[in-house]
Amino acid sequence: MRLYIIKRNPGVAEHYLAACAHIEHFMEYRQIVRDQKIESQLEEFLTHEAEVQLKSAVPSKTAALQH
């Protein structure tokens, strides 16, 4: 199919190859993201950050007893 496109319309060959390269790059990147489970790692990080902020917003019992 690819050779047919290039033979029949050589003027679009460069654009066709560029589009193929972009697709290949982004498909590979998409797989990397899935493999590394970046989304789940981000969710865990945000949950942890929320817990840290909550703990720092609530004064500890020992700090309250010192006053």
N, C-alpha and C positions, 0 to 999 in steps of 0.2 A: 504494500500500500504506500509506504513512504517513497519508494523509488518511483512509483507511478505519479505521485504528486510532483516530485521534482522534475521528472521527464516531461510531464504535460504542462507544467506551469513553473518554469525555472525562476521566474521573478519573485515567487513567494517562498523559495527554498530557504532563504536566510530567516525570514519571519517564522516559518514552520519549525526550523531547527531551534530557534530561540524559545519558541513556545514549548517545545518538547523538553528543553533544558530546564525551563522554569518549573514545569510540571514535575519532572524528576526530582529537582531540588526540594520542592515543597512536600512532595510525597515522602521523601527520605526524612525531612525535618519533622513531619507529622508523626512518623513512626518513632523517631527518637524521643519526642515528647511523650508519646504513649508508653514507650519502654521505660522511661525514667519516672513515669508517674508524677510528672511535675504538678499536675492539678491537685492530686491528693496531698503532695508535700506542701503546697501552698495553703491548702485548707488546714492542715495540721499546724503550720506556722501561725496562721491568723488566729486559730483557736488558742494556741499557746500565748500569743501576744495579748489577746483579750483577757485571759486569765491573769497575766502579769499586771496588766493595767487595773484590773478589778482588785487585786490584792494590794496594790499601792494606793488605791483610792480609799480602802477601808483600813482605818488605823488598827494596829495590832492591840491585843488585850494588855500586853506588858507596857506599851506606850501610854495607854489610857490609865493604868494603875500608877504610873510615875507622876502624874499630874495631880 
